[in-house]
């Protein structure tokens, strides 16, 4: 990245950095206009982007933050490499290709011009065009590495591969697991516990294909891949749930679906430290993959804390409690927003209400543990704050995963 950065003229760097204040103030407005503009001119790209994240503003906000970071760090772009790698995983999984970048660049620059008006002078637009082309080349290069890695590994593949639904298992009132085996009968790749696949959904009555990313909820090395999908209900303001409802209600055992190869940088790290897994709702899915791996392939002690609204929506409880019964080094704890009478008879259901630092501190056996947490954004923000400010867990021992575009956990 540093070598590409040297291609930028000094005047370009100065001009782009000077736009940071206006991008901090109006970046989301620009990116919202950008997406609207691009989809109007290129509706064939709609399937790459989760439209619920568009409607909620999460995707425009995430892009605005990335553009702002590029402006602020244009003279030291190497600091953005972790973000580039994270986005490259998602792009490879969604099959973003080099030919998409000129389309994005054209519409992003046009959106800047149209939103900012006379403030977006020819010098500013010219500087951003030069900077965008350098940044795009970096993304394309990193993504090409991801494509090559996915295809070259044993059992890997490029593009989409067809899988049969070998089993469909109802895990709770809202979560169903799909056990997927390749139609070609070939090998499956090893993947990092915590990674995800992209599902291509060709939904009857829908004009365009839909792509959705789902974490794998089983350990690597099985004869199948498993995803566990929460059925999302649509509303008038957030028309989510098309793909999850399709999978729940229309896809049955024996049907086929297409997947891209595993991707993602939320990974179980090597080491010997104890591990604490904290899930909120369907956020347990990548953590289940980690849990299964930790139990079967390591000797590390594991504390698994699962939170959910109630027993009816809590998935995989019997499976997790059975493992805890079997292994002394596994500690399992459940927290429900609302208890039912029967929950009081379950030794693993130990708290009613929300997770708090006092309870967490009382059940975590080792202050030097590595922490992995996943769930809705408010849950992530609460756990992040708890670990950082109340338990004083070092940053390098806090690992988390967003479902969808990244957000600010300190916000």
N, C-alpha and C positions, 0 to 999 in steps of 0.2 A: 504493500500500500504506500509506503514511504516513497518508493521510486516513482509511482504514478503521481504522487503529490508534487514532485519536483517539476512536472510538466506544466503546472499552473504558473502563469505570470504573477509577479509580485502585486501588480495592480489588481489582478483578479482576486487574489487572496484578500487584499485590503477591502475591496468592494463587497465581497461576499460577507466578510466578518461585520462590515458596517450595517448589513441588513438584519443582523440578529435581533435588535430591539423590536423592529416591526414584525418579525416572524414570531417573536414571543407573544406579541399582542394580538396578531391577526392570523397566525399560522393555521389554526383550526378552520377559520373562515375560508382560507385559500384552499386547504385540502378537501373540504366539503365541496367546494365549487369544482375542484379538479375531478373528483370522482363522478359527480353529476355530469360534467362535460364529457369525460372519457367514456362513460357508459352510454351516453346518447350517441356518440360517434362510433363506438366499438362495442355493441351489445354482446358480441361473441366472447368478450372477456368477463362477463357477469359471473360465469360459473367459477372463476378463480377466487372470487371474493365472497365471503359470507355476508349476505345481505342484511342479516340481523345485526351484525357488527357495524354495518353502514348506518342502519336506522338508529342504533343506539348512540352513535357518535364515537364508538371505541376505535374503529379503524381510522377515521380521519384524524382523531386525536393522536393515535400512535404514529401515523405518518408525519403529522405536524411536529411531534417531538423529535423524530428522526431527522427531518429537514433542519430544525433548529440546531440539533447537535452537530450536523454537518457544517452549518454556518459558523458556529462557535469554535469548531475544531478543524476548520479547513486548512490551518497551517500545521496541524499535527493529527492527520487523519488516522494514524496508526492507533490512536486511543480508541477508535470506534470499532476495531477489529472484533471484539467479543459480540457487539451488536450485529455486525455484518454476518458473522458465523451463525448466530441465532436465526436471523432473518433468512439466510441462505438455506438452512435446513427446511424452513417452511416453504420457501420458494421451490426447492427441488421436489418436495413432497407434493406440491400443487402443480408441478410441471410448468413453472415459469421459465421461459426460454429467452435467448438473446434478442430475438425479434420483437419481444414485448417492450424492451427498454426504450427504443425510439418513440413508441406510441406514448408511453408514460411521460417521457421527457417533453415531448411536444405539448401535451395537455397540461402538464404541471407549469411550464413556463407561460403558457397562455392564461392559465388560471391566475398566476401571479399578476400578469398584466391587467387582466380584467377586474380583479378585486382591488388592486392597489391604484389603478388608474395612472394619472400623471406621475405619481411617486415612483412607479416602476419605469425608470428611464431606460433608454436603449443601452446605456453603459451597464446598468444593473442586470438587465435581462441577458446581455451578452456575457457578462461575468458568470452568471448562474448557468448559462448554457455550457460554457467551458467547464465549470466545476461539475455539473451534472454528468457530462460525458466521461470525466475522469472517474467519478464515483461509480457510475454504471459499469465501467470496465472492471472495476474492482469486484463488484457484485457478480458480474458474469464469470470472472475468473474463479472466484471462490465457489460459486454454484457449479461450475463445470467439474471441479474437484469432487463435489458431492455426488454428482451424476455418475462419475467414473467409479467412485468408491462403492456406490450402491449396486452398480452392475457387475463389478469385478469380483466381489466377494462370493464365496461358495454359497449357492442357493439364491444369490442376488438377482436382480433384474432391472431393466430400464423401462420407463413408462409404466403402463398398467398391466397387471397380471390377474387372470381370472381364478377365483376361488369358489368352492362349493361350501354352502352352509351345512356342515356336518351335524351340528347340534345347535338348537336354539333353547336357551334355558332362562326361565323367568327368575330373577334374583330378588326382586321386591316389587311393590306396586308400580314402580316407575322405571326400574332398571332391568334390562334383559341382556344376557351374554350370547354372543355368536361365536361358535367354534368354526374356524375357517381352514379348509385344506385346499391346496392348489390343484386345479383340474388337471394340470399336466403331470401330476404325480411326482414332480421333481422335489429336490431338497428345499428346505427353508433356511434363510440366513440366520446367523446368530445376530442378536440385537442387544442394545443396552437396556436393562430394566429401567423403565421410565419413558421410553420412546413411543412414538405414535405412527399410525399409517393413515393415508388418505383414502377414503371410500368415494368411488364414483357412483352417483345415484341417478339413474335414468327413470324419473318418476312419471308414470302415465299422466297425461294432461298438461305436463310442464313443457314449455317451449325450449328451455335450456337445461343442460345437465347441471347437477349440483355436486360440489366437492365438499366433504367434511372430514376433519381430522379427529381420530379417536385414539386414545391411548390404549396400548396393549395391556391387558390385565392379568396375563399369565407370564411365567418365567420363560426365557429363551430355552431352546433345546427340546421343545415339545414337537409332536407330530402335527401340530396345528398352531395357528395364531388365534388369539382370543381378544375380542373387543367387548366391552360392557357399556351399553348405550342407555343413557337416560332419555326417556320420552319427554320432550319439551312441548309445552302447550303454547299455541299461538294466541296472540292478542291483537287488537286492532292496531296498536302502536308498534308492537314488535312481532312481526309475522314469522317467528322462529318455529322450529319443530318440523319443517317439511321433511327433512332427511330422517330425523329420529322417528317420526311418526310412520314414515314409509318403511323403515326397518322393522319397527315393532309390529305393524299391522299388515304389511303386505309381503315381506320377505320371510319365507318359511324354509324349513329343512329341505335340502335338495336343490334349492335355488342357487343362482350364482351371482356374485358381485365382483367388482374389479377394485384392486388395491394398488397403490404405489408402495415401494419398498420402505421399510422402517426408517424413521428420521427423528431428529430432535436432539437438543443438547441438555435436556434435563435427564441426568444419568446418575445411577448409583455409583459413587466413587469407591475406588479400591481403598483398602485400609483395614485396620484392626479395631478402630474405635467402636463402642456401642452405637447403635442407630436408633433414633426416635422418628417414627413416621406419624404424621398428624394429618388426618383427612377431614374434609367437610363435604358431606353428601357424596356426589359422584366423583369427587376428587380422590376417592380411594382407588380409582382404577390404575393409574401408574404406580401407586404405592403398593398395590397388591402384587404387581410384577416384581417390585423390589423385595417385598416380603417373602414371596415364594423363593426367590433366588437366595436371599440371606439365610433362610432356614435350610435349604437343600444343599447349598454350595459353600457355605462359610460356617465358622464357629462363633461369629459375632453375636452378642446379645442384642435383642430387638424389643423395643417397646412400641406397640402399635396402638395409637389413640384414634378412634373413629367417632366422629360427631355426625348427627343427622337430626332431622326434625322429629322423627318418631320411629318406632320399630317397623311400621308398615312400609317405609321408604328406605330402610337400611338394608343394603345388599351385603351378601357374603358373610353374615354374622356367624352362622353355624360353621362355615368353613374355617373362619379365622379362630373362633373359640376352640374348635377341635384341634387345631395346630397348637394353640396355647396350652391345651390340656396335655399334649404329647411331649412338648419340649420345655424343660426347666428354664432355658435361656430366653424364652419368649414371654413377654408380659403384654397383656391385652386389656384395654380399658375403653368403655363406651360411654358417651355423653349424649343424651337426648334432650331436645328442647322441651318435649312433653313426654312424661312417663305415663305408661298404662299400668294397671294393677299387676299384670303378669311380669312386668319388667323388674319389679322388686324381688322376684324369685330367681333372677339371673345374676350370678355373682359378677359377671363382666360388665353389667350395666350399673355404673357407679355414680353417675351425676345427672341431675336434671338442671336444665338451663344452659347457659353458654359456657364455653371453655374459659377458664380464668387462670392467672399466673399461680395463684396459691395452690390450686388443685394440681396443675401441671407440675409444679415444683415437688409436690408430695409423691408423685408417681414416677418421676424420671430418676432412674437409679444412679446415673453418673453424669456429673456436670460437664464432662469432656466429650459427650456424645455428639455425633453428627445428626442434624435435624433436617428432615425432608417434609415439606408440607404442600398441600394442593387442595383447592376448592374454589368457591366463588370469590370475587375480588374483595368484598367486605370481610370475608373470613381470612383471606390472605393478609389483608392489612392489619387485622386484629392480631393474628398469630405473629406476624413479623414484628409488630410493635412490642408484643409481649416478650418475645425472645430477645429482641435487641435491647429494650429499655428496662425490663424487669428481671429477666434471667441473665442478662449480660452475655449472651451467646455471641461469640466472635463471628464476623461476617463470613469468613471462610468455612464455617460450620453450619451456615444457614443456606438451604437449597430449596427453591420453590419453582412451581410451574404454573403459568397462566394458561387457561383454556381460552384461546383467542389472542387478540393483540395485547401486547404488554401494557401495563399501567404503572403508575407511580405508587408504590406501597407506602411511601412516607407521606403521601398526600392526605 
